[in-house]
Amino acid sequence: MLLSAGGCNNLRVSAPPAATLAEPVTETSGPMEQLVSSVRELAGQGQLSQALMLLSQGMQQFGPAPELYVEKGAILERLGDRQEARLAYEAALLRAPSNVAALEALGVLHLQGGRIEPARKLLSHAIELDKSRVRNSNATVDIDPDSPVLAYNGMGIISDSDGEHERAADYFLSALQVAKSAQLYNNLGYSRFLGQNLGGAEWAYRQSLVLDPAYKPAL
């Protein structure tokens, strides 16, 4: 945990199902989408070496596509190789500097390593790019189910570390619009506790336990 002195912010939260499970392959799915779907399916089954092998074959077929580097980084993280994961995310951004998934993943990796400023730059950029995407399709909102939930969570943790607890709570509330989870409600509760909003903190902790009655940080 980044904030550990009497606190319980969680850096990692459960991403929306589409981010961790294979997308259904439809008749209109292109070869790249089918490849990514197969890689995610293998990774979801714990077959990480096979997923990496398939990615390597895909890179030979499609070239060094940034989407494939993001998938490679995610698998390398699960294997515990953060340095190689970082290189994969950086390779994705060299080819596509506005790739929101790569910005988010690399930002979270920096935050896990305690490198606050590069994390802040990457995560805030990911959020702003995503807001532009959403506004281009719907001018009345700036967040949707495809928005980068981990970027919002990470910026909430950074804001708490800055002592900006109301701003942190806003980030966690935005993340909760993307994906409801016990971890996010817990983080929201902690921000409100730090901001002396004890009633709001209790409500958030209770919501965490509604989603997961065994979630220990909220007990």
N, CA, C and O of each residue as an XYZ file, in Angstrom:
876
protein
N       0.830     -1.185      0.000
C       0.000      0.000      0.000
C       0.873      1.246      0.000
O       1.893      1.306      0.685
N       0.454      2.246     -0.783
C       1.201      3.477     -0.809
C       0.970      4.270      0.461
O       1.906      4.846      1.016
N      -0.254      4.304      0.918
C      -0.583      4.999      2.152
C      -0.782      3.950      3.223
O      -1.799      3.256      3.235
N       0.157      3.831      4.099
C       0.095      2.718      5.032
C       0.006      3.145      6.487
O      -0.349      2.330      7.338
N       0.314      4.386      6.795
C       0.318      4.823      8.188
C      -1.108      4.994      8.677
O      -1.701      6.067      8.558
N      -1.643      3.927      9.224
C      -2.992      3.988      9.756
C      -4.063      3.992      8.695
O      -5.230      4.230      9.002
N      -3.698      3.734      7.450
C      -4.680      3.816      6.380
C      -4.837      2.513      5.647
O      -4.191      1.515      5.966
N      -5.701      2.536      4.664
C      -5.953      1.291      3.947
C      -6.334      1.544      2.508
O      -7.246      0.898      1.992
N      -5.647      2.486      1.835
C      -5.868      2.641      0.407
C      -5.301      1.432     -0.320
O      -4.221      0.947      0.017
N      -6.024      0.952     -1.308
C      -5.579     -0.180     -2.109
C      -5.201      0.307     -3.491
O      -5.999      0.946     -4.176
N      -3.969     -0.002     -3.899
C      -3.490      0.457     -5.194
C      -4.177     -0.277     -6.325
O      -4.588      0.339     -7.309
N      -4.303     -1.557     -6.198
C      -4.936     -2.346     -7.248
C      -6.395     -2.593     -6.904
O      -6.732     -2.937     -5.772
N      -7.244     -2.414     -7.887
C      -8.646     -2.772     -7.729
C      -9.000     -3.725     -8.847
O      -8.279     -3.837     -9.838
N     -10.101     -4.402     -8.681
C     -10.542     -5.308     -9.734
C     -10.996     -4.492    -10.926
O     -11.865     -3.630    -10.806
N     -10.410     -4.765    -12.063
C     -10.809     -4.058    -13.269
C     -12.138     -4.600    -13.764
O     -12.551     -5.689    -13.366
N     -12.816     -3.848    -14.632
C     -14.061     -4.353    -15.191
C     -13.836     -5.687    -15.883
O     -12.734     -5.936    -16.371
N     -14.830     -6.542    -15.943
C     -14.632     -7.863    -16.528
C     -13.990     -7.844    -17.899
O     -13.177     -8.713    -18.212
N     -14.343     -6.859    -18.729
C     -13.798     -6.834    -20.083
C     -12.296     -6.645    -20.102
O     -11.643     -6.950    -21.100
N     -11.740     -6.143    -19.007
C     -10.303     -5.903    -18.984
C      -9.521     -7.151    -18.606
O      -8.307     -7.203    -18.801
N     -10.197     -8.150    -18.072
C      -9.470     -9.322    -17.610
C      -9.943    -10.611    -18.272
O      -9.225    -11.611    -18.248
N     -11.114    -10.607    -18.851
C     -11.630    -11.801    -19.507
C     -11.637    -11.585    -21.009
O     -11.686    -10.450    -21.485
N     -11.587    -12.656    -21.733
C     -11.560    -12.553    -23.186
C     -12.853    -11.959    -23.704
O     -13.945    -12.313    -23.259
N     -12.705    -11.042    -24.660
C     -13.881    -10.500    -25.330
C     -14.480    -11.589    -26.220
O     -13.741    -12.385    -26.800
N     -15.818    -11.633    -26.335
C     -16.409    -12.602    -27.259
C     -15.989    -12.299    -28.688
O     -16.043    -11.150    -29.127
N     -15.579    -13.311    -29.401
C     -15.165    -13.120    -30.787
C     -16.391    -13.235    -31.676
O     -17.066    -14.264    -31.698
N     -16.665    -12.175    -32.401
C     -17.825    -12.166    -33.286
C     -17.352    -12.305    -34.726
O     -16.153    -12.310    -35.007
N     -18.306    -12.416    -35.620
C     -17.952    -12.557    -37.023
C     -17.268    -11.307    -37.550
O     -16.545    -11.375    -38.545
N     -17.481    -10.164    -36.902
C     -16.897     -8.923    -37.375
C     -15.553     -8.635    -36.705
O     -14.908     -7.641    -37.040
N     -15.110     -9.488    -35.758
C     -13.830     -9.275    -35.110
C     -12.703     -9.461    -36.115
O     -12.701    -10.417    -36.891
N     -11.730     -8.526    -36.094
C     -10.596     -8.644    -36.975
C      -9.557     -9.592    -36.406
O      -9.675    -10.029    -35.261
N      -8.536     -9.917    -37.198
C      -7.491    -10.842    -36.734
C      -6.801    -10.368    -35.457
O      -6.514    -11.177    -34.575
N      -6.529     -9.052    -35.347
C      -5.870     -8.532    -34.150
C      -6.754     -8.724    -32.921
O      -6.279     -9.149    -31.868
N      -8.042     -8.408    -33.061
C      -8.969     -8.564    -31.939
C      -9.083    -10.021    -31.511
O      -9.154    -10.328    -30.321
N      -9.098    -10.914    -32.497
C      -9.169    -12.339    -32.173
C      -7.913    -12.800    -31.444
O      -7.978    -13.617    -30.526
N      -6.772    -12.267    -31.865
C      -5.522    -12.621    -31.198
C      -5.541    -12.149    -29.744
O      -5.225    -12.920    -28.838
N      -5.910    -10.891    -29.518
C      -5.953    -10.351    -28.158
C      -6.938    -11.135    -27.298
O      -6.674    -11.409    -26.128
N      -8.080    -11.493    -27.892
C      -9.065    -12.283    -27.165
C      -8.485    -13.629    -26.746
O      -8.702    -14.078    -25.620
N      -7.755    -14.266    -27.639
C      -7.166    -15.573    -27.328
C      -6.092    -15.443    -26.258
O      -5.982    -16.293    -25.375
N      -5.297    -14.373    -26.340
C      -4.250    -14.134    -25.337
C      -4.881    -13.943    -23.964
O      -4.415    -14.513    -22.978
N      -5.935    -13.145    -23.900
C      -6.594    -12.888    -22.618
C      -7.255    -14.152    -22.066
O      -7.286    -14.374    -20.856
N      -7.774    -14.961    -22.961
C      -8.389    -16.208    -22.507
C      -7.336    -17.122    -21.877
O      -7.566    -17.701    -20.815
N      -6.186    -17.247    -22.533
C      -5.108    -18.064    -21.972
C      -4.632    -17.501    -20.635
O      -4.430    -18.246    -19.676
N      -4.453    -16.177    -20.580
C      -3.998    -15.552    -19.345
C      -5.019    -15.733    -18.232
O      -4.666    -15.960    -17.075
N      -6.296    -15.627    -18.602
C      -7.353    -15.810    -17.610
C      -7.379    -17.218    -17.043
O      -7.837    -17.435    -15.922
N      -6.888    -18.174    -17.819
C      -6.813    -19.564    -17.365
C      -5.496    -19.864    -16.652
O      -5.239    -20.997    -16.246
N      -4.665    -18.829    -16.507
C      -3.383    -19.018    -15.839
C      -2.290    -19.570    -16.729
O      -1.207    -19.894    -16.242
N      -2.547    -19.685    -18.021
C      -1.550    -20.214    -18.952
C      -0.707    -19.053    -19.501
O      -0.807    -18.693    -20.674
N       0.114    -18.489    -18.631
C       0.818    -17.256    -18.955
C       1.926    -17.473    -19.989
O       2.116    -16.642    -20.876
N       2.642    -18.562    -19.881
C       3.704    -18.832    -20.855
C       3.126    -19.022    -22.243
O       3.683    -18.534    -23.226
N       2.011    -19.728    -22.325
C       1.362    -19.938    -23.625
C       0.851    -18.624    -24.189
O       0.907    -18.391    -25.397
N       0.342    -17.753    -23.291
C      -0.143    -16.450    -23.740
C       1.001    -15.615    -24.309
O       0.840    -14.954    -25.335
N       2.156    -15.644    -23.644
C       3.319    -14.913    -24.145
C       3.790    -15.470    -25.486
O       4.195    -14.714    -26.369
N       3.737    -16.779    -25.634
C       4.145    -17.400    -26.888
C       3.221    -16.961    -28.033
O       3.670    -16.676    -29.143
N       1.915    -16.916    -27.728
C       0.956    -16.488    -28.737
C       1.179    -15.018    -29.095
O       1.058    -14.637    -30.259
N       1.502    -14.202    -28.106
C       1.799    -12.795    -28.374
C       3.016    -12.655    -29.274
O       3.024    -11.836    -30.194
N       4.033    -13.443    -29.015
C       5.239    -13.404    -29.842
C       4.915    -13.747    -31.284
O       5.424    -13.116    -32.211
N       4.069    -14.747    -31.470
C       3.650    -15.107    -32.818
C       2.841    -13.982    -33.456
O       2.967    -13.706    -34.649
N       2.007    -13.338    -32.640
C       1.207    -12.237    -33.148
C       2.050    -11.054    -33.581
O       1.744    -10.397    -34.576
N       3.114    -10.781    -32.834
C       3.993     -9.674    -33.202
C       4.720     -9.960    -34.511
O       5.009     -9.044    -35.280
N       5.013    -11.228    -34.758
C       5.614    -11.592    -36.041
C       4.624    -11.395    -37.180
O       5.000    -11.035    -38.296
N       3.349    -11.637    -36.878
C       2.327    -11.523    -37.911
C       1.895    -10.084    -38.145
O       1.776     -9.644    -39.288
N       1.657     -9.342    -37.044
C       1.088     -7.996    -37.148
C       2.118     -6.884    -36.956
O       1.810     -5.710    -37.162
N       3.335     -7.249    -36.565
C       4.321     -6.232    -36.254
C       4.176     -5.784    -34.803
O       3.321     -6.288    -34.075
N       5.016     -4.835    -34.387
C       5.034     -4.398    -32.986
C       3.871     -3.472    -32.650
O       4.071     -2.287    -32.383
N       2.668     -4.009    -32.663
C       1.476     -3.205    -32.376
C       1.436     -2.824    -30.899
O       1.704     -3.671    -30.047
N       1.108     -1.573    -30.573
C       1.084     -1.154    -29.169
C       0.127     -1.974    -28.314
O       0.400     -2.224    -27.140
N      -0.997     -2.394    -28.898
C      -1.949     -3.200    -28.134
C      -1.319     -4.504    -27.650
O      -1.616     -4.982    -26.555
N      -0.458     -5.065    -28.471
C       0.180     -6.324    -28.100
C       1.221     -6.106    -27.007
O       1.404     -6.966    -26.145
N       1.899     -4.966    -27.037
C       2.853     -4.667    -25.974
C       2.142     -4.459    -24.637
O       2.667     -4.828    -23.587
N       0.955     -3.870    -24.680
C       0.194     -3.692    -23.435
C      -0.191     -5.044    -22.853
O      -0.071     -5.271    -21.649
N      -0.655     -5.939    -23.720
C      -1.007     -7.281    -23.247
C       0.227     -8.005    -22.692
O       0.148     -8.699    -21.679
N       1.358     -7.832    -23.368
C       2.596     -8.466    -22.903
C       2.987     -7.928    -21.529
O       3.374     -8.694    -20.647
N       2.886     -6.620    -21.350
C       3.223     -6.028    -20.059
C       2.357     -6.552    -18.941
O       2.844     -6.829    -17.845
N       1.058     -6.692    -19.215
C       0.142     -7.179    -18.186
C       0.494     -8.602    -17.754
O       0.428     -8.936    -16.571
N       0.866     -9.433    -18.724
C       1.239    -10.812    -18.399
C       2.552    -10.849    -17.621
O       2.692    -11.603    -16.658
N       3.513    -10.026    -18.046
C       4.793     -9.976    -17.343
C       4.627     -9.513    -15.901
O       5.330     -9.980    -15.006
N       3.693     -8.591    -15.682
C       3.402     -8.171    -14.305
C       2.911     -9.355    -13.482
O       3.332     -9.547    -12.342
N       2.023    -10.143    -14.066
C       1.504    -11.301    -13.341
C       2.603    -12.318    -13.051
O       2.527    -13.065    -12.076
N       3.613    -12.339    -13.895
C       4.739    -13.233    -13.672
C       5.751    -12.653    -12.684
O       6.729    -13.309    -12.327
N       5.505    -11.420    -12.248
C       6.379    -10.791    -11.268
C       7.571    -10.064    -11.853
O       8.452     -9.632    -11.110
N       7.619     -9.917    -13.172
C       8.747     -9.255    -13.828
C       8.350     -7.817    -14.167
O       7.992     -7.510    -15.304
N       8.418     -6.951    -13.172
C       7.970     -5.572    -13.371
C       8.887     -4.783    -14.300
O       8.423     -3.908    -15.031
N      10.169     -5.081    -14.279
C      11.084     -4.357    -15.152
C      10.761     -4.621    -16.620
O      10.688     -3.685    -17.416
N      10.568     -5.887    -16.983
C      10.214     -6.202    -18.370
C       8.822     -5.684    -18.711
O       8.575     -5.275    -19.846
N       7.914     -5.699    -17.741
C       6.582     -5.138    -17.974
C       6.681     -3.654    -18.286
O       6.023     -3.153    -19.198
N       7.506     -2.961    -17.521
C       7.703     -1.522    -17.757
C       8.236     -1.278    -19.168
O       7.774     -0.372    -19.861
N       9.202     -2.083    -19.587
C       9.749     -1.933    -20.935
C       8.676     -2.171    -21.996
O       8.661     -1.504    -23.031
N       7.783     -3.122    -21.736
C       6.712     -3.403    -22.696
C       5.759     -2.218    -22.808
O       5.372     -1.830    -23.910
N       5.380     -1.644    -21.666
C       4.482     -0.491    -21.702
C       5.155      0.709    -22.372
O       4.520      1.449    -23.123
N       6.439      0.891    -22.093
C       7.167      1.992    -22.719
C       7.266      1.782    -24.229
O       7.196      2.740    -24.997
N       7.429      0.538    -24.648
C       7.470      0.241    -26.078
C       6.134      0.573    -26.740
O       6.096      1.081    -27.861
N       5.035      0.279    -26.034
C       3.711      0.624    -26.558
C       3.581      2.131    -26.732
O       3.048      2.599    -27.738
N       4.070      2.893    -25.750
C       3.932      4.350    -25.811
C       4.865      4.978    -26.830
O       4.560      6.046    -27.362
N       5.996      4.343    -27.114
C       6.859      4.833    -28.182
C       6.136      4.795    -29.520
O       6.334      5.658    -30.375
N       5.290      3.774    -29.688
C       4.570      3.606    -30.947
C       3.230      4.334    -30.955
O       2.725      4.701    -32.016
N       2.655      4.543    -29.771
C       1.346      5.201    -29.674
C       1.306      6.003    -28.372
O       0.787      5.518    -27.367
N       1.849      7.225    -28.381
C       1.940      8.019    -27.145
C       0.599      8.310    -26.479
O       0.560      8.660    -25.300
N      -0.495      8.171    -27.215
C      -1.818      8.443    -26.652
C      -2.592      7.176    -26.326
O      -3.812      7.217    -26.168
N      -1.901      6.064    -26.227
C      -2.566      4.808    -25.883
C      -2.936      4.829    -24.400
O      -2.066      4.728    -23.536
N      -4.219      4.957    -24.116
C      -4.687      5.135    -22.736
C      -4.344      3.924    -21.879
O      -3.948      4.077    -20.724
N      -4.491      2.725    -22.431
C      -4.211      1.518    -21.653
C      -2.747      1.452    -21.229
O      -2.437      1.053    -20.107
N      -1.848      1.847    -22.135
C      -0.420      1.829    -21.809
C      -0.080      2.913    -20.791
O       0.699      2.675    -19.867
N      -0.656      4.094    -20.953
C      -0.441      5.174    -19.985
C      -0.908      4.747    -18.598
O      -0.216      4.964    -17.603
N      -2.084      4.141    -18.546
C      -2.638      3.700    -17.268
C      -1.757      2.625    -16.632
O      -1.418      2.709    -15.451
N      -1.390      1.620    -17.417
C      -0.622      0.504    -16.873
C       0.751      0.953    -16.383
O       1.196      0.544    -15.310
N       1.425      1.797    -17.173
C       2.742      2.269    -16.770
C       2.636      3.192    -15.561
O       3.495      3.164    -14.679
N       1.581      4.014    -15.517
C       1.378      4.885    -14.367
C       1.166      4.107    -13.088
O       1.726      4.454    -12.048
N       0.364      3.059    -13.153
C       0.133      2.224    -11.969
C       1.425      1.541    -11.537
O       1.699      1.414    -10.344
N       2.215      1.104    -12.509
C       3.485      0.457    -12.190
C       4.417      1.428    -11.451
O       5.063      1.055    -10.472
N       4.477      2.669    -11.929
C       5.282      3.681    -11.236
C       4.744      3.929     -9.827
O       5.518      4.065     -8.879
N       3.443      3.987     -9.695
C       2.854      4.249     -8.384
C       3.148      3.109     -7.414
O       3.421      3.347     -6.238
N       3.094      1.896     -7.895
C       3.432      0.752     -7.049
C       4.878      0.824     -6.573
O       5.208      0.347     -5.487
N       5.735      1.423     -7.394
C       7.136      1.565     -7.022
C       7.434      2.829     -6.240
O       8.593      3.118     -5.945
N       6.386      3.596     -5.898
C       6.574      4.814     -5.122
C       7.071      5.996     -5.929
O       7.495      6.994     -5.346
N       7.034      5.919     -7.254
C       7.491      7.014     -8.115
C       6.286      7.892     -8.449
O       5.647      7.737     -9.489
N       6.001      8.804     -7.546
C       4.740      9.543     -7.589
C       4.625     10.454     -8.805
O       3.597     10.446     -9.483
N       5.649     11.228     -9.087
C       5.519     12.233    -10.145
C       5.336     11.627    -11.532
O       4.447     12.068    -12.260
N       6.138     10.633    -11.935
C       5.836     10.020    -13.233
C       4.472      9.343    -13.253
O       3.797      9.331    -14.282
N       4.064      8.776    -12.113
C       2.734      8.160    -12.039
C       1.666      9.216    -12.239
O       0.714      9.005    -12.990
N       1.818     10.356    -11.569
C       0.830     11.437    -11.693
C       0.703     11.894    -13.147
O      -0.404     12.071    -13.656
N       1.838     12.081    -13.803
C       1.831     12.553    -15.185
C       1.132     11.567    -16.110
O       0.310     11.958    -16.938
N       1.458     10.298    -15.967
C       0.890      9.283    -16.851
C      -0.593      9.063    -16.600
O      -1.385      9.000    -17.540
N      -0.970      8.945    -15.329
C      -2.367      8.648    -15.000
C      -3.280      9.822    -15.326
O      -4.383      9.624    -15.835
N      -2.835     11.038    -15.040
C      -3.677     12.198    -15.356
C      -3.824     12.355    -16.866
O      -4.886     12.740    -17.354
N      -2.759     12.056    -17.602
C      -2.838     12.133    -19.069
C      -3.811     11.087    -19.607
O      -4.592     11.369    -20.516
N      -3.761      9.886    -19.047
C      -4.694      8.834    -19.469
C      -6.136      9.270    -19.248
O      -6.996      9.049    -20.101
N      -6.398      9.888    -18.100
C      -7.759     10.334    -17.782
C      -8.210     11.421    -18.735
O      -9.338     11.381    -19.227
N      -7.352     12.389    -19.005
C      -7.738     13.487    -19.892
C      -7.990     12.995    -21.313
O      -8.942     13.429    -21.961
N      -7.149     12.097    -21.797
C      -7.374     11.543    -23.134
C      -8.689     10.779    -23.198
O      -9.423     10.869    -24.183
N      -8.980     10.029    -22.146
C     -10.220      9.259    -22.134
C     -11.431     10.179    -22.057
O     -12.449      9.921    -22.698
N     -11.326     11.243    -21.282
C     -12.438     12.200    -21.214
C     -12.730     12.789    -22.588
O     -13.890     12.970    -22.957
N     -11.684     13.087    -23.339
C     -11.876     13.616    -24.693
C     -12.576     12.598    -25.577
O     -13.450     12.945    -26.370
N     -12.185     11.338    -25.433
C     -12.840     10.270    -26.211
C     -14.322     10.205    -25.904
O     -15.150     10.141    -26.812
N     -14.658     10.222    -24.612
C     -16.063     10.100    -24.219
C     -16.863     11.315    -24.668
O     -17.980     11.170    -25.165
N     -16.304     12.508    -24.500
C     -17.016     13.727    -24.889
C     -17.267     13.784    -26.381
O     -18.266     14.351    -26.823
N     -16.372     13.207    -27.159
C     -16.557     13.199    -28.608
C     -17.761     12.368    -29.023
O     -18.341     12.590    -30.086
N     -18.136     11.409    -28.177
C     -19.297     10.569    -28.496
C     -20.541     10.978    -27.725
O     -21.659     10.655    -28.125
N     -20.346     11.691    -26.613
C     -21.486     12.107    -25.784
C     -21.068     13.339    -24.993
O     -20.326     13.243    -24.016
N     -21.556     14.498    -25.428
C     -21.105     15.757    -24.836
C     -21.598     15.961    -23.413
O     -21.146     16.885    -22.737
N     -22.510     15.127    -22.944
C     -23.094     15.354    -21.620
C     -22.345     14.629    -20.504
O     -22.604     14.891    -19.329
N     -21.427     13.728    -20.840
C     -20.684     12.985    -19.813
C     -19.201     12.964    -20.194
O     -18.840     13.256    -21.333
N     -18.357     12.617    -19.234
C     -16.934     12.487    -19.548
C     -16.344     11.182    -19.016
O     -15.129     11.049    -18.872
N     -17.231     10.214    -18.723
C     -16.769      8.908    -18.252
C     -17.771      7.859    -18.699
O     -18.971      8.129    -18.743
N     -17.295      6.665    -19.030
C     -18.187      5.594    -19.445
C     -17.588      4.254    -19.007
O     -16.515      4.232    -18.404
N     -18.259      3.145    -19.300
C     -17.761      1.844    -18.805
C     -16.381      1.443    -19.319
O     -15.762      0.531    -18.770
N     -15.889      2.114    -20.369
C     -14.565      1.792    -20.892
C     -13.476      2.710    -20.349
O     -12.319      2.595    -20.754
N     -13.821      3.609    -19.450
C     -12.841      4.541    -18.908
C     -11.838      3.813    -18.006
O     -12.141      2.744    -17.477
N     -10.640      4.394    -17.829
C      -9.544      3.704    -17.127
C      -9.703      3.728    -15.607
O      -9.239      4.655    -14.943
N     -10.352      2.719    -15.072
C     -10.677      2.686    -13.646
C      -9.421      2.718    -12.780
O      -9.422      3.349    -11.723
N      -8.356      2.054    -13.207
C      -7.135      2.039    -12.397
C      -6.447      3.400    -12.392
O      -5.776      3.754    -11.423
N      -6.611      4.159    -13.466
C      -6.038      5.507    -13.495
C      -6.760      6.402    -12.491
O      -6.120      7.162    -11.765
N      -8.087      6.314    -12.448
C      -8.841      7.103    -11.471
C      -8.475      6.684    -10.045
O      -8.297      7.529     -9.168
N      -8.367      5.376     -9.825
C      -7.996      4.889     -8.497
C      -6.603      5.391     -8.114
O      -6.386      5.835     -6.986
N      -5.667      5.318     -9.051
C      -4.312      5.764     -8.774
C      -4.248      7.247     -8.473
O      -3.523      7.663     -7.569
N      -4.999      8.057     -9.221
C      -5.001      9.492     -8.956
C      -5.663      9.809     -7.620
O      -5.315     10.793     -6.968
N      -6.617      8.975     -7.216
C      -7.199      9.154     -5.888
C      -6.165      8.925     -4.800
O      -6.100      9.683     -3.833
N      -5.356      7.883     -4.951
C      -4.315      7.585     -3.974
C      -3.273      8.697     -3.947
O      -2.822      9.101     -2.875
N      -2.890      9.193     -5.122
C      -1.934     10.291     -5.180
C      -2.503     11.536     -4.501
O      -1.796     12.222     -3.763
N      -3.769     11.823     -4.750
C      -4.389     12.999     -4.134
C      -4.428     12.864     -2.613
O      -4.201     13.840     -1.898
N      -4.711     11.669     -2.122
C      -4.669     11.470     -0.668
C      -3.262     11.716     -0.132
O      -3.100     12.314      0.931
N      -2.253     11.264     -0.855
C      -0.882     11.474     -0.405
C      -0.507     12.954     -0.436
O       0.379     13.389      0.299
N      -1.186     13.729     -1.291
C      -0.980     15.179     -1.339
C      -1.753     15.916     -0.248
O      -1.581     17.121     -0.066
N      -2.605     15.189      0.479
C      -3.461     15.823      1.483
C      -4.726     16.420      0.904
O      -5.441     17.140      1.602
N      -5.026     16.134     -0.381
C      -6.226     16.663     -1.040
C      -7.313     15.589     -1.013
O      -7.583     14.927     -2.016
N      -7.922     15.435      0.145
C      -8.807     14.293      0.356
C     -10.151     14.427     -0.371
O     -10.713     13.419     -0.800
N     -10.666     15.630     -0.516
C     -11.909     15.790     -1.283
C     -11.673     15.452     -2.746
O     -12.497     14.800     -3.387
N     -10.550     15.899     -3.260
C     -10.223     15.575     -4.652
C     -10.038     14.073     -4.812
O     -10.476     13.488     -5.802
N      -9.389     13.454     -3.837
C      -9.211     12.000     -3.878
C     -10.563     11.298     -3.918
O     -10.762     10.365     -4.696
N     -11.489     11.750     -3.077
C     -12.821     11.140     -3.044
C     -13.508     11.281     -4.401
O     -14.199     10.365     -4.848
N     -13.320     12.422     -5.052
C     -13.919     12.611     -6.379
C     -13.359     11.601     -7.380
O     -14.097     11.066     -8.207
N     -12.066     11.345     -7.303
C     -11.472     10.348     -8.204
C     -12.052      8.959     -7.932
O     -12.376      8.225     -8.865
N     -12.180      8.605     -6.662
C     -12.725      7.284     -6.348
C     -14.191      7.178     -6.767
O     -14.632      6.123     -7.222
N     -14.945      8.265     -6.616
C     -16.340      8.254     -7.070
C     -16.406      8.080     -8.582
O     -17.281      7.377     -9.089
N     -15.489      8.715     -9.304
C     -15.439      8.530    -10.756
C     -15.117      7.083    -11.099
O     -15.729      6.501    -11.995
N     -14.151      6.500    -10.383
C     -13.810      5.097    -10.627
C     -15.009      4.191    -10.386
O     -15.211      3.212    -11.105
N     -15.802      4.521     -9.374
C     -16.978      3.710     -9.059
C     -18.049      3.803    -10.134
O     -18.904      2.922    -10.233
N     -18.014      4.855    -10.938
C     -18.932      4.921    -12.079
C     -18.543      3.916    -13.156
O     -19.379      3.485    -13.949
N     -17.265      3.550    -13.173
C     -16.782      2.599    -14.171
C     -16.995      1.175    -13.692
O     -17.483      0.329    -14.442
N     -16.626      0.904    -12.433
C     -16.726     -0.456    -11.897
C     -16.883     -0.383    -10.392
O     -16.040      0.192     -9.704
N     -17.952     -0.957     -9.878
C     -18.162     -0.994     -8.443
C     -17.327     -2.137     -7.851
O     -17.330     -3.253     -8.371
N     -16.616     -1.842     -6.763
C     -15.839     -2.884     -6.100
C     -15.683     -2.530     -4.632
O     -15.753     -1.363     -4.246
N     -15.470     -3.565     -3.816
C     -15.247     -3.340     -2.393
C     -13.992     -2.503     -2.174
O     -13.957     -1.660     -1.278
N     -12.965     -2.731     -2.986
C     -11.718     -1.993     -2.820
C     -11.914     -0.509     -3.057
O     -11.391      0.314     -2.306
N     -12.666     -0.157     -4.098
C     -12.878      1.256     -4.402
C     -13.700      1.937     -3.318
O     -13.387      3.057     -2.913
N     -14.746      1.272     -2.845
C     -15.514      1.855     -1.748
C     -14.643      2.021     -0.506
O     -14.773      3.001      0.227
N     -13.752      1.053     -0.276
C     -12.838      1.160      0.857
C     -11.932      2.390      0.703
O     -11.731      3.142      1.657
N     -11.392      2.584     -0.501
C     -10.534      3.740     -0.733
C     -11.295      5.042     -0.550
O     -10.774      6.005      0.013
N     -12.536      5.065     -1.032
C     -13.381      6.248     -0.841
C     -13.602      6.504      0.648
O     -13.520      7.640      1.114
N     -13.883      5.434      1.385
C     -14.099      5.588      2.817
C     -12.876      6.132      3.520
O     -12.987      6.970      4.415
N     -11.707      5.658      3.116
C     -10.475      6.127      3.745
C     -10.232      7.607      3.449
O      -9.818      8.360      4.331
N     -10.494      8.025      2.196
C     -10.333      9.439      1.852
C     -11.270     10.310      2.685
O     -10.876     11.364      3.185
N     -12.499      9.862      2.825
C     -13.454     10.641      3.615
C     -13.074     10.657      5.092
O     -13.280     11.655      5.782
N     -12.518      9.548      5.571
C     -12.034      9.516      6.958
C     -10.908     10.528      7.147
O     -10.897     11.276      8.124
N      -9.957     10.548      6.207
C      -8.851     11.500      6.302
C      -9.341     12.937      6.226
O      -8.748     13.834      6.824
N     -10.430     13.154      5.486
C     -11.004     14.486      5.365
C     -11.993     14.833      6.459
O     -12.697     15.839      6.371
N     -12.046     14.008      7.484
C     -12.916     14.231      8.649
C     -14.405     14.115      8.330
O     -15.247     14.584      9.096
N     -14.724     13.495      7.207
C     -16.124     13.231      6.864
C     -16.447     11.823      7.361
O     -16.466     10.869      6.583
N     -16.697     11.707      8.654
C     -16.835     10.384      9.257
C     -18.110      9.679      8.818
O     -18.118      8.461      8.637
N     -19.185     10.439      8.647
C     -20.425      9.833      8.171
C     -20.270      9.287      6.763
O     -20.719      8.180      6.464
N     -19.632     10.067      5.900
C     -19.391      9.609      4.535
C     -18.454      8.420      4.492
O     -18.601      7.530      3.654
N     -17.485      8.408      5.401
C     -16.559      7.277      5.472
C     -17.291      6.010      5.876
O     -17.087      4.953      5.279
N     -18.146      6.111      6.893
C     -18.885      4.933      7.350
C     -19.772      4.396      6.245
O     -19.857      3.184      6.046
N     -20.445      5.306      5.513
C     -21.304      4.874      4.409
C     -20.488      4.103      3.371
O     -20.917      3.046      2.910
N     -19.315      4.626      3.001
C     -18.503      3.977      1.976
C     -18.012      2.611      2.453
O     -18.012      1.646      1.688
N     -17.591      2.529      3.723
C     -17.141      1.242      4.246
C     -18.289      0.231      4.254
O     -18.085     -0.949      3.968
N     -19.481      0.693      4.578
C     -20.637     -0.214      4.566
C     -20.930     -0.710      3.152
O     -21.276     -1.875      2.956
N     -20.789      0.180      2.168
C     -20.995     -0.238      0.780
C     -19.968     -1.284      0.375
O     -20.273     -2.214     -0.371
N     -18.754     -1.121      0.871
C     -17.715     -2.113      0.593
C     -18.121     -3.479      1.117
O     -17.936     -4.492      0.444
N     -18.676     -3.502      2.326
C     -19.070     -4.774      2.933
C     -20.329     -5.348      2.297
O     -20.531     -6.562      2.315
N     -21.170     -4.499      1.739
C     -22.339     -5.004      0.998
C     -21.860     -5.819     -0.200
O     -22.406     -6.882     -0.499
N     -20.825     -5.306     -0.887
C     -20.307     -6.007     -2.057
C     -19.502     -7.242     -1.667
O     -19.525     -8.250     -2.372
N     -18.792     -7.163     -0.546
C     -17.957     -8.282     -0.118
C     -17.937     -8.312      1.414
O     -17.098     -7.660      2.034
N     -18.861     -9.068      2.027
C     -18.953     -9.084      3.485
C     -17.684     -9.540      4.200
O     -17.512     -9.282      5.391
N     -16.798    -10.215      3.475
C     -15.576    -10.708      4.096
C     -14.380     -9.792      3.823
O     -13.243    -10.141      4.140
N     -14.639     -8.618      3.233
C     -13.540     -7.734      2.874
C     -12.938     -7.115      4.137
O     -13.528     -6.210      4.728
N     -11.778     -7.596      4.546
C     -11.222     -7.276      5.873
C     -10.857     -5.809      6.059
O     -11.086     -5.284      7.149
N     -10.292     -5.096      5.042
C      -9.908     -3.702      5.305
C     -11.066     -2.819      5.734
O     -10.850     -1.813      6.410
N     -12.308     -3.176      5.353
C     -13.447     -2.341      5.702
C     -14.080     -2.744      7.018
O     -15.003     -2.075      7.483
N     -13.609     -3.819      7.630
C     -14.213     -4.279      8.884
C     -13.773     -3.424     10.059
O     -14.186     -3.671     11.192
